[in-house]
Amino acid sequence: MKLILAGLFLLAVGTHAKWYHFPKEAYQGARDMWRAYRDMKEANFKKSDKYFHARGNYDAAQRGPGGRFMARVISDGREIVQKITRRGNKDYAADQDSNRWGRSGGDPNVCRPKGLPSKY
């Protein structure tokens, strides 16, 4: 009986417990978000922020639950700070739409402006 219970426990833990990947995914997701932000600043291309929002969230979300969590925390935190400081209030809804689009697995290139260098 104990052997059966131990086997069931190990099976349940082994198949459902991917929690140990979460911190690594979160770290990688934060790096993806930073890379998108850095590329946006480097590109300095008009009307490209929605693309970089979507791309950062998409890349982070592809890492798994940890990356998706970090993308949401960073994106929502950034938007809240902008809303409080009254910088970018008019873009809040559009930015959040781009963030959600990328996090949900939507193609970031839908938001890509014409003329943005292919490097990005």
C-alpha positions, 0 to 999 in steps of 0.5 A, spaced: 500 500 500 505 504 501 509 503 495 502 504 491 501 511 494 509 513 493 508 511 486 502 515 485 505 521 489 511 521 485 507 520 478 503 527 480 509 531 482 513 529 476 507 530 471 504 537 474 510 540 478 514 544 473 514 549 478 522 549 479 522 552 472 518 558 474 524 562 477 528 561 470 523 562 466 521 569 470 529 571 469 529 569 462 522 573 461 525 579 464 531 579 459 526 579 453 523 585 456 529 588 457 531 587 450 525 589 447 526 596 451 533 597 449 531 595 441 526 600 442 530 606 444 536 604 439 531 604 433 528 610 435 523 609 430 516 613 430 510 609 432 514 603 433 512 602 441 506 598 440 511 593 436 516 593 441 511 592 447 508 586 443 514 583 441 517 583 449 511 580 451 511 575 446 518 573 447 517 573 455 511 569 454 514 564 450 518 562 456 513 559 460 508 561 466 514 564 469 516 569 463 508 570 462 508 572 469 514 577 469 511 580 462 505 582 466 508 585 472 513 589 468 508 591 463 503 593 468 508 596 472 510 600 467 503 603 465 501 604 472 507 608 473 506 612 466 499 613 468 501 616 475 506 621 473 501 623 467 506 621 462 503 617 456 496 617 459 493 617 451 497 611 449 495 607 456 489 603 452 493 601 446 499 599 450 495 595 454 492 592 448 499 590 445 502 587 451 496 583 451 496 581 444 504 579 445 502 575 451 497 571 448 501 569 443 499 574 437 504 575 432 508 582 434 509 583 426 502 585 426 504 591 430 510 593 426 510 599 423 512 600 415 520 602 414 522 599 421 529 596 420 529 588 419 534 588 424 528 589 429 
